[in-house]
Amino acid sequence: MIDQILRDFHFLRPEWFFAIIPMTFVYLLLKYAVGKNSNWLKTIDPLLLPYLMDERKREISRSPLSLIIVCWCLAIIAIAGPAWQKTERPLHERKDALVILFDLTKSMYAVDVSPNRLTRAHRKLQDLLIARTEGVTGLIVFAGDAHVVSPLTNDTDTIISMIPALTPSIMPGQGSQLTRALVRAIALFKDADVNSGRILIITDEIRDIANAQTIANTNRFSFPISLMSVGTETGAAISLNPDRPDAGFLKDLDGNLVIAKVDLKKLQKFADAVGGRFARMTLMDEDIEYLLSPNGQISQTELRKTDRNFDSWEEEGPWILLLLLPLASLAFRQNWLWTILVLFLIPSSKTYAIEWIDLWQTKDQQGFEALQQGDSEKALSLFKNPNWKASAFYRSGQYDNAEVEFSNIATTDGKYNLGNTLAKQGRLQEALDAYTEALLLDRNNEDAAFNKNLIENELNKRQQNQEQQSQEQQNQEQENQEQGNEEQQSQEQQNQEQENQEQGNEEQQSQEQENQEQQNQEQENQEQGNEEQQSQEQENQEQEN
């Protein structure tokens, strides 16, 4: 143990030893003043001085000066911060935070589950809030717009009391617009100074999937999403008023019943695309346990520990200050007070403002306490150690500043935390490079290896999704092209048939015209023949007469 102490012994603020220089000048000055400037010494012959002066009293008179020097040295050593023992001080996030997004569109009145989707969702929401014995919870309802019912609070009883009033009738507009609800949820986290939390969506449909997916992916590491569906794929009619059985059901403009179906595949696909979990609402609590459990699918997409611990040296200087108490008590003797006053009269080229707490805690220790109390701004102003300062930026959500600080720390932990910071900003490829550097510095860094594997899987998953989307887009374009070709061929065929029909009509008309002309010609010939016959008969009659 002694060897360990000697090996680790050092001073946290060794610059304070420069105070020995002015102490030396003061000591020499006071010693000269006491030993040479006495009036007796100036008037008495030096040969007679030993016989006339009591040297024993002179030694006693010089003893206060010696004790002052001893006190000064002890104070310098204490302030310099002797340390030989280090302790890990982990930084902890605030309590578990959850924001629930509750769908209040009219489709929640569908009766495919008993008694209807809304009542079933109310019961599930109440069960969930009762199970929230720790952490803070917020509630947002959404339809065509999103509205905050409760900010983040640990008073779940108040939220439970408001559940019966949550009906589609309180919403000014309809339509399951999830994007606005997600924006509101992230704002709730930010307003409460919470840098990481979870979002749970209870819905039967998402209409703005593309925009909602963009928001969710941007914040997937800080605020991962879970999705719980209510309703069935077969669907059912939507009651106009669940409190009145004779109120009837919702119909479209043509008078047909509107059947609200749940597209489970689309909801599952959305959850997969944003790296979240999906579960159908059940009568028991297995859906809640799965969606909110820390050891589930979400944990495979979150980073292991936000940052690694940094070593903090335990300062032993305050114990040395205790030795000054008995020495300082001697200063109250009347003939010693002048020596203390001399110390305050010594000019100083530079003045240092030192608070009482500075004698007992380092700035880093004070910053750590401020950070534990949630005062990140004060912690940032106190931290001197770049590791702690970077961690404070990270904890306060200032990832840009944290990135700058961690980039200057060329250790495996520094690179590891840089990777976490980049991952929080969604820059996964850069995060992967940082984890790789951390492993190059220490191949036994298990956390860096874990997160590196996690990011690689996520990048592969995104690439697969991108390729799948690209393939689907190509297939869609091909289908559209084929459909266009078919439509073009059909149109050409119709045009050809129309031309043939028109040509046939023209030929028919021409034939009819020829037949008509022929008939007319025949009729003219017949009439002409009749006229000639009549004329001949008339001539014959005249001849006979």
C-alpha positions as CSV (number, residue, x, y, z in Angstrom):
1,M,0.0,0.0,0.0
2,I,2.9,2.4,0.8
3,D,4.4,1.7,-2.6
4,Q,1.0,2.5,-4.2
5,I,0.8,5.8,-2.3
6,L,4.3,6.8,-3.2
7,R,3.8,5.9,-6.9
8,D,0.5,7.8,-7.2
9,F,1.4,10.8,-4.9
10,H,1.3,14.1,-6.7
11,F,-0.1,17.7,-6.3
12,L,-3.2,18.8,-8.2
13,R,-2.1,22.5,-8.2
14,P,1.7,22.5,-8.0
15,E,1.8,26.1,-9.2
16,W,1.0,27.2,-5.6
17,F,4.6,26.3,-4.7
18,F,5.7,29.5,-6.3
19,A,4.3,31.2,-3.2
20,I,7.4,30.0,-1.4
21,I,9.4,32.7,-3.2
22,P,7.6,35.7,-1.6
23,M,7.6,33.7,1.7
24,T,11.4,33.6,1.5
25,F,11.7,37.3,1.0
26,V,9.3,38.0,3.8
27,Y,11.2,35.7,6.2
28,L,14.5,37.4,5.4
29,L,13.0,40.8,5.7
30,L,11.4,40.1,9.1
31,K,14.5,38.4,10.4
32,Y,16.7,41.3,9.4
33,A,14.3,43.7,11.0
34,V,14.2,41.8,14.3
35,G,17.9,41.0,14.5
36,K,19.5,44.2,13.3
37,N,17.2,47.1,13.7
38,S,16.9,47.2,17.5
39,N,17.9,50.6,19.2
40,W,19.9,48.7,21.8
41,L,21.9,47.0,19.1
42,K,22.7,50.4,17.6
43,T,24.0,52.0,20.8
44,I,25.7,49.1,22.7
45,D,29.2,48.0,21.8
46,P,29.1,44.7,20.1
47,L,31.7,43.3,22.5
48,L,29.5,44.1,25.5
49,L,26.2,43.0,23.8
50,P,26.4,39.3,24.8
51,Y,26.7,40.2,28.5
52,L,24.0,42.9,28.5
53,M,21.3,41.1,26.3
54,D,19.4,38.0,27.3
55,E,19.9,35.7,24.2
56,R,17.3,33.3,25.5
57,K,14.6,36.0,25.2
58,R,15.8,37.0,21.8
59,E,15.3,33.4,20.6
60,I,11.8,33.4,22.1
61,S,11.0,36.6,20.3
62,R,12.0,35.1,17.0
63,S,9.9,32.0,17.5
64,P,6.6,33.6,16.3
65,L,8.3,34.3,13.0
66,S,9.4,30.7,12.6
67,L,5.9,29.4,13.4
68,I,4.4,31.8,10.8
69,I,6.8,30.4,8.2
70,V,5.7,26.9,9.2
71,C,2.1,27.8,8.9
72,W,2.7,29.4,5.5
73,C,4.4,26.2,4.3
74,L,1.6,24.0,5.5
75,A,-1.0,26.3,3.9
76,I,0.9,26.1,0.6
77,I,1.1,22.3,0.7
78,A,-2.6,22.1,1.5
79,I,-3.7,24.5,-1.3
80,A,-1.4,22.7,-3.8
81,G,-3.7,19.7,-3.4
82,P,-1.7,16.6,-2.4
83,A,-3.4,13.4,-3.7
84,W,-2.6,9.8,-4.0
85,Q,-6.0,8.1,-4.2
86,K,-8.4,8.2,-7.2
87,T,-12.1,7.4,-7.3
88,E,-14.3,6.9,-10.3
89,R,-17.2,9.3,-10.3
90,P,-19.9,8.3,-12.8
91,L,-22.3,10.8,-14.2
92,H,-25.9,9.8,-14.0
93,E,-28.7,10.9,-16.3
94,R,-31.9,12.2,-14.8
95,K,-34.7,9.8,-14.1
96,D,-36.4,7.7,-16.8
97,A,-38.6,10.0,-18.9
98,L,-41.5,8.8,-21.0
99,V,-43.9,10.8,-23.3
100,I,-47.1,9.1,-24.4
101,L,-48.7,10.1,-27.7
102,F,-52.4,9.1,-27.6
103,D,-54.5,9.1,-30.8
104,L,-57.9,10.7,-30.6
105,T,-59.3,10.4,-34.1
106,K,-62.9,9.3,-34.7
107,S,-61.7,5.8,-35.7
108,M,-61.0,5.2,-32.0
109,Y,-64.8,4.8,-31.7
110,A,-64.6,1.6,-33.9
111,V,-66.2,-1.4,-32.2
112,D,-63.9,-4.2,-33.4
113,V,-62.7,-4.5,-29.8
114,S,-65.1,-4.5,-26.9
115,P,-66.6,-2.1,-26.1
116,N,-64.6,0.1,-28.5
117,R,-61.0,1.1,-29.3
118,L,-61.1,4.3,-27.2
119,T,-62.3,2.6,-24.0
120,R,-59.7,-0.2,-24.4
121,A,-57.0,2.4,-25.0
122,H,-58.1,4.4,-21.9
123,R,-57.8,1.3,-19.7
124,K,-54.4,0.5,-21.1
125,L,-53.2,4.0,-20.5
126,Q,-54.4,3.9,-16.9
127,D,-52.6,0.5,-16.4
128,L,-49.4,2.0,-17.8
129,L,-49.5,5.1,-15.6
130,I,-50.1,3.0,-12.5
131,A,-47.0,0.9,-13.4
132,R,-44.9,4.1,-13.7
133,T,-43.7,4.1,-10.1
134,E,-40.4,5.8,-11.1
135,G,-39.4,8.5,-13.5
136,V,-41.3,11.3,-15.1
137,T,-44.2,11.0,-17.6
138,G,-45.8,13.3,-20.1
139,L,-49.0,13.0,-22.2
140,I,-49.9,14.4,-25.6
141,V,-53.1,13.8,-27.6
142,F,-53.2,14.1,-31.4
143,A,-55.5,13.9,-34.4
144,G,-55.3,16.6,-37.0
145,D,-53.1,18.6,-34.5
146,A,-51.3,17.8,-31.3
147,H,-52.0,19.2,-27.8
148,V,-50.1,18.7,-24.5
149,V,-52.3,17.2,-21.8
150,S,-49.5,17.0,-19.2
151,P,-45.8,18.0,-19.2
152,L,-43.2,15.7,-17.8
153,T,-44.2,15.0,-14.2
154,N,-44.0,12.2,-11.6
155,D,-47.6,12.9,-10.5
156,T,-49.2,10.1,-12.6
157,D,-52.4,10.3,-10.4
158,T,-53.2,13.7,-11.9
159,I,-52.8,12.3,-15.4
160,I,-55.0,9.3,-14.6
161,S,-57.8,11.7,-13.4
162,M,-57.8,13.4,-16.8
163,I,-58.2,10.2,-18.9
164,P,-62.0,10.1,-19.0
165,A,-62.0,13.5,-20.7
166,L,-59.8,12.3,-23.5
167,T,-62.3,11.8,-26.4
168,P,-62.2,12.7,-30.1
169,S,-64.8,15.4,-29.5
170,I,-62.2,17.6,-27.8
171,M,-60.0,17.7,-30.9
172,P,-60.5,20.6,-33.3
173,G,-59.5,18.6,-36.3
174,Q,-59.3,15.0,-37.4
175,G,-56.6,12.9,-39.1
176,S,-53.9,10.9,-37.5
177,Q,-51.1,13.4,-38.0
178,L,-48.2,11.9,-36.0
179,T,-45.5,14.4,-37.1
180,R,-46.8,17.3,-35.0
181,A,-47.2,15.0,-32.0
182,L,-43.5,13.9,-32.3
183,V,-42.4,17.6,-32.5
184,R,-44.3,18.4,-29.4
185,A,-42.9,15.4,-27.5
186,I,-39.3,16.4,-28.3
187,A,-40.1,19.9,-27.2
188,L,-41.4,18.6,-23.9
189,F,-38.1,16.8,-23.3
190,K,-36.1,19.9,-24.1
191,D,-38.2,22.2,-21.9
192,A,-37.6,19.8,-19.0
193,D,-33.8,19.7,-19.7
194,V,-34.1,16.0,-20.4
195,N,-31.5,14.8,-23.0
196,S,-32.8,11.3,-23.5
197,G,-36.2,9.6,-23.0
198,R,-38.7,7.3,-24.6
199,I,-41.8,8.0,-26.7
200,L,-44.8,5.6,-26.7
201,I,-47.4,5.9,-29.4
202,I,-50.9,4.5,-29.0
203,T,-52.8,4.6,-32.3
204,D,-54.7,2.7,-35.0
205,E,-53.3,4.6,-38.0
206,I,-50.5,6.9,-39.1
207,R,-51.3,9.0,-42.2
208,D,-48.2,11.1,-42.4
209,I,-45.7,8.2,-42.4
210,A,-43.0,9.9,-44.4
211,N,-42.7,13.1,-42.3
212,A,-43.1,11.2,-39.0
213,Q,-40.4,8.8,-40.0
214,T,-38.0,11.7,-40.7
215,I,-38.6,13.2,-37.3
216,A,-38.3,9.9,-35.5
217,N,-35.1,8.9,-37.3
218,T,-33.5,12.2,-36.5
219,N,-34.0,11.7,-32.8
220,R,-34.0,7.9,-32.6
221,F,-30.9,7.6,-30.3
222,S,-32.0,10.3,-27.9
223,F,-35.7,9.6,-28.0
224,P,-36.4,6.1,-29.2
225,I,-40.0,5.2,-30.2
226,S,-42.3,2.3,-29.3
227,L,-45.7,1.8,-31.0
228,M,-48.8,0.1,-29.7
229,S,-51.7,-0.6,-32.0
230,V,-55.4,-0.8,-31.0
231,G,-58.0,-2.5,-33.2
232,T,-58.0,-5.4,-35.7
233,E,-57.2,-5.8,-39.3
234,T,-60.8,-6.7,-40.2
235,G,-62.0,-3.5,-38.6
236,A,-65.5,-2.5,-37.8
237,A,-68.0,0.4,-38.1
238,I,-67.4,3.6,-36.2
239,S,-70.0,4.6,-33.6
240,L,-71.2,8.2,-33.8
241,N,-71.8,8.3,-30.1
242,P,-70.7,5.3,-27.8
243,D,-72.9,6.6,-25.0
244,R,-76.0,6.3,-27.3
245,P,-76.4,2.8,-28.9
246,D,-79.1,4.2,-31.2
247,A,-76.9,7.0,-32.5
248,G,-75.9,4.8,-35.5
249,F,-72.6,4.6,-37.3
250,L,-70.4,6.8,-39.5
251,K,-71.2,6.7,-43.2
252,D,-69.6,8.2,-46.3
253,L,-71.2,10.5,-48.8
254,D,-72.7,7.6,-50.7
255,G,-74.4,6.4,-47.6
256,N,-72.1,3.4,-47.1
257,L,-70.7,2.4,-43.6
258,V,-67.1,3.5,-43.0
259,I,-65.1,0.5,-41.8
260,A,-62.0,1.4,-39.8
261,K,-59.3,-1.2,-40.5
262,V,-55.9,-1.4,-38.8
263,D,-53.0,-1.9,-41.2
264,L,-50.7,-3.8,-38.9
265,K,-48.1,-4.4,-41.5
266,K,-47.8,-0.7,-42.2
267,L,-47.4,0.1,-38.5
268,Q,-44.9,-2.7,-38.1
269,K,-42.9,-1.4,-41.0
270,F,-42.9,2.2,-39.6
271,A,-41.6,0.9,-36.2
272,D,-38.8,-1.1,-38.0
273,A,-37.9,1.9,-40.1
274,V,-37.3,4.2,-37.0
275,G,-35.6,1.5,-35.0
276,G,-38.4,1.1,-32.5
277,R,-40.6,-1.7,-31.1
278,F,-44.1,-2.6,-32.1
279,A,-46.8,-4.5,-30.2
280,R,-50.5,-5.1,-30.5
281,M,-52.6,-4.0,-27.5
282,T,-53.5,-7.0,-25.3
283,L,-55.7,-7.6,-22.3
284,M,-52.8,-8.4,-20.1
285,D,-49.6,-6.3,-19.5
286,E,-47.2,-8.2,-21.8
287,D,-47.5,-5.4,-24.4
288,I,-46.4,-2.7,-21.8
289,E,-43.7,-4.9,-20.4
290,Y,-42.3,-5.5,-23.9
291,L,-42.5,-2.0,-25.2
292,L,-41.0,-0.3,-22.0
293,S,-38.6,-3.0,-20.9
294,P,-35.0,-1.9,-21.0
295,N,-33.9,-5.3,-22.2
296,G,-35.7,-5.5,-25.5
297,Q,-35.4,-4.5,-29.0
298,I,-34.8,-0.8,-28.1
299,S,-31.7,-1.7,-26.0
300,Q,-30.1,-3.2,-29.1
301,T,-30.3,0.2,-30.9
302,E,-29.2,2.3,-28.0
303,L,-25.6,3.0,-27.1
304,R,-24.1,1.2,-24.1
305,K,-23.7,3.8,-21.4
306,T,-23.7,7.4,-22.5
307,D,-20.1,7.9,-21.5
308,R,-17.3,6.2,-19.6
309,N,-16.3,7.2,-16.1
310,F,-13.3,9.5,-15.6
311,D,-10.9,9.2,-12.6
312,S,-11.2,11.9,-9.9
313,W,-8.3,12.3,-7.5
314,E,-9.3,12.5,-3.8
315,E,-7.7,15.7,-2.4
316,E,-6.1,15.3,1.0
317,G,-5.2,19.0,1.5
318,P,-8.0,19.8,3.9
319,W,-6.6,17.3,6.4
320,I,-3.3,19.3,6.4
321,L,-5.2,22.5,7.2
322,L,-6.3,21.0,10.4
323,L,-2.7,21.2,11.6
324,L,-2.9,24.9,11.3
325,L,-5.6,25.3,14.0
326,P,-3.5,24.8,17.1
327,L,-0.8,27.0,15.6
328,A,-3.2,29.7,14.7
329,S,-4.6,29.7,18.2
330,L,-1.2,30.8,19.5
331,A,-1.5,33.9,17.4
332,F,-3.9,35.4,19.9
333,R,-1.0,36.0,22.2
334,Q,-0.5,39.7,22.3
335,N,3.1,39.8,21.3
336,W,2.4,37.7,18.1
337,L,-0.4,39.7,16.6
338,W,2.0,42.1,14.9
339,T,3.6,39.3,12.9
340,I,0.2,38.4,11.5
341,L,-0.5,42.0,10.6
342,V,2.8,42.2,8.7
343,L,1.6,39.4,6.4
344,F,-1.4,41.4,5.4
345,L,0.7,44.5,4.7
346,I,3.0,42.6,2.2
347,P,2.2,43.9,-1.3
348,S,1.2,41.5,-4.0
349,S,1.6,41.9,-7.7
350,K,-1.5,39.7,-8.4
351,T,-4.6,39.2,-6.3
352,Y,-6.5,35.9,-6.4
353,A,-10.1,35.6,-5.3
354,I,-10.4,32.4,-3.4
355,E,-13.7,31.2,-1.9
356,W,-13.8,29.1,1.2
357,I,-15.0,26.1,-0.8
358,D,-11.9,26.3,-2.9
359,L,-9.9,25.2,0.1
360,W,-11.9,22.0,0.4
361,Q,-12.9,21.1,-3.2
362,T,-11.3,21.4,-6.6
363,K,-13.1,23.2,-9.4
364,D,-13.8,19.8,-11.0
365,Q,-15.3,18.5,-7.8
366,Q,-17.5,21.6,-7.5
367,G,-18.5,21.2,-11.1
368,F,-19.4,17.6,-10.5
369,E,-21.7,18.5,-7.7
370,A,-23.3,21.3,-9.8
371,L,-23.9,18.8,-12.6
372,Q,-25.5,16.3,-10.1
373,Q,-27.8,19.1,-9.1
374,G,-28.9,19.7,-12.7
375,D,-27.1,23.0,-13.1
376,S,-25.1,22.2,-16.3
377,E,-24.3,25.9,-17.0
378,K,-22.6,26.3,-13.6
379,A,-20.8,23.0,-14.0
380,L,-19.4,24.1,-17.4
381,S,-18.0,27.3,-15.8
382,L,-16.3,25.3,-13.1
383,F,-14.8,22.3,-14.9
384,K,-11.1,22.6,-15.7
385,N,-10.5,19.0,-16.7
386,P,-11.2,18.6,-20.4
387,N,-12.7,15.2,-19.8
388,W,-15.3,16.5,-17.3
389,K,-15.9,19.6,-19.4
390,A,-16.7,17.5,-22.5
391,S,-19.0,15.2,-20.4
392,A,-20.8,18.3,-19.1
393,F,-21.4,19.5,-22.7
394,Y,-22.6,16.0,-23.6
395,R,-25.0,15.8,-20.6
396,S,-26.5,19.3,-21.4
397,G,-27.2,18.3,-25.0
398,Q,-24.6,20.6,-26.5
399,Y,-23.3,17.9,-28.8
400,D,-21.4,20.3,-31.1
401,N,-19.3,21.6,-28.2
402,A,-18.9,18.1,-26.7
403,E,-17.6,16.9,-30.1
404,V,-14.9,19.6,-30.1
405,E,-13.8,18.7,-26.6
406,F,-13.8,15.0,-27.1
407,S,-11.9,15.4,-30.4
408,N,-8.9,16.8,-28.4
409,I,-8.8,13.8,-26.0
410,A,-6.5,11.2,-27.7
411,T,-7.4,8.3,-25.4
412,T,-9.5,5.3,-26.0
413,D,-12.2,6.7,-23.7
414,G,-12.1,10.1,-25.4
415,K,-12.6,8.4,-28.8
416,Y,-15.3,6.2,-27.4
417,N,-17.2,9.3,-26.1
418,L,-16.6,11.1,-29.4
419,G,-18.3,8.2,-31.1
420,N,-21.3,8.5,-28.7
421,T,-21.5,12.2,-29.4
422,L,-21.5,11.7,-33.1
423,A,-24.1,9.0,-32.9
424,K,-26.3,11.3,-30.9
425,Q,-26.2,13.7,-33.8
426,G,-27.1,10.9,-36.2
427,R,-23.7,10.9,-37.9
428,L,-23.3,7.2,-37.8
429,Q,-20.4,6.7,-40.2
430,E,-18.3,9.2,-38.3
431,A,-19.3,7.5,-35.1
432,L,-18.1,4.2,-36.5
433,D,-14.7,5.7,-37.3
434,A,-14.4,7.0,-33.8
435,Y,-15.2,3.6,-32.2
436,T,-12.6,2.1,-34.6
437,E,-10.0,4.6,-33.3
438,A,-10.9,3.7,-29.7
439,L,-10.3,0.0,-30.4
440,L,-7.0,0.8,-32.1
441,L,-5.9,2.4,-28.8
442,D,-7.3,-0.3,-26.7
443,R,-8.6,-3.5,-28.3
444,N,-10.1,-4.6,-24.9
445,N,-12.5,-1.6,-24.8
446,E,-15.7,-3.7,-24.7
447,D,-18.0,-0.7,-24.7
448,A,-16.4,0.6,-27.9
449,A,-16.6,-2.8,-29.5
450,F,-20.3,-3.2,-28.5
451,N,-21.3,0.2,-29.9
452,K,-19.2,-0.3,-33.1
453,N,-21.0,-3.5,-33.8
454,L,-24.3,-1.7,-33.0
455,I,-23.6,1.1,-35.4
456,E,-22.5,-1.4,-38.1
457,N,-25.8,-3.3,-37.8
458,E,-27.7,0.0,-38.0
459,L,-25.8,1.1,-41.1
460,N,-26.4,-2.2,-42.7
461,K,-30.1,-2.1,-41.8
462,R,-30.4,1.4,-43.3
463,Q,-28.6,0.3,-46.4
464,Q,-30.9,-2.6,-46.8
465,N,-33.9,-0.4,-46.2
466,Q,-32.6,2.0,-48.8
467,E,-32.0,-0.8,-51.3
468,Q,-35.4,-2.1,-50.6
469,Q,-37.0,1.3,-51.1
470,S,-34.9,1.7,-54.2
471,Q,-36.1,-1.7,-55.5
472,E,-39.7,-0.9,-54.6
473,Q,-39.4,2.4,-56.4
474,Q,-37.9,0.7,-59.4
475,N,-40.7,-1.9,-59.3
476,Q,-43.2,0.8,-59.0
477,E,-41.7,2.7,-61.9
478,Q,-41.7,-0.5,-64.0
479,E,-45.3,-1.1,-63.1
480,N,-46.2,2.4,-64.0
481,Q,-44.3,2.0,-67.3
482,E,-46.0,-1.3,-68.0
483,Q,-49.3,0.2,-67.1
484,G,-48.6,3.2,-69.3
485,N,-47.6,0.9,-72.2
486,E,-50.8,-1.1,-71.7
487,E,-52.9,2.1,-71.6
488,Q,-51.0,3.3,-74.7
489,Q,-51.7,0.1,-76.5
490,S,-55.3,0.1,-75.4
491,Q,-55.6,3.7,-76.6
492,E,-54.0,2.8,-79.9
493,Q,-56.3,-0.2,-80.3
494,Q,-59.2,2.0,-79.6
495,N,-58.0,4.6,-82.1
496,Q,-57.5,1.8,-84.6
497,E,-61.0,0.5,-84.0
498,Q,-62.4,3.9,-84.2
499,E,-60.6,4.5,-87.5
500,N,-61.8,1.2,-88.8
501,Q,-65.3,2.0,-87.7
502,E,-65.1,5.4,-89.4
503,Q,-63.6,3.9,-92.5
504,G,-66.4,1.3,-92.5
505,N,-69.0,4.0,-92.0
506,E,-67.5,6.0,-94.9
507,E,-67.5,2.9,-97.1
508,Q,-71.1,2.1,-96.1
509,Q,-72.1,5.7,-96.7
510,S,-70.4,5.5,-100.1
511,Q,-72.1,2.3,-101.0
512,E,-75.4,3.6,-99.9
513,Q,-74.8,6.7,-101.9
514,E,-73.9,4.6,-105.0
515,N,-77.0,2.4,-104.4
516,Q,-79.1,5.6,-104.1
517,E,-77.7,7.0,-107.2
518,Q,-78.2,3.7,-109.0
519,Q,-81.8,3.6,-107.8
520,N,-82.3,7.2,-108.9
521,Q,-80.8,6.3,-112.3
522,E,-83.0,3.3,-112.6
523,Q,-86.0,5.4,-111.6
524,E,-85.1,8.0,-114.2
525,N,-84.7,5.4,-116.8
526,Q,-88.0,3.8,-115.8
527,E,-89.7,7.2,-115.9
528,Q,-88.1,7.9,-119.2
529,G,-89.2,4.6,-120.5
530,N,-92.7,5.2,-119.3
531,E,-92.8,8.6,-120.9
532,E,-91.5,7.1,-124.2
533,Q,-94.1,4.4,-123.9
534,Q,-96.8,6.8,-123.2
535,S,-95.7,9.0,-126.1
536,Q,-95.6,6.0,-128.4
537,E,-99.1,4.9,-127.2
538,Q,-100.3,8.4,-127.8
539,E,-98.8,8.5,-131.3
540,N,-100.4,5.1,-132.0
541,Q,-103.7,6.4,-130.7
542,E,-103.5,9.4,-132.9
543,Q,-102.6,7.4,-135.9
544,E,-105.5,5.1,-135.3
545,N,-107.8,8.0,-135.0
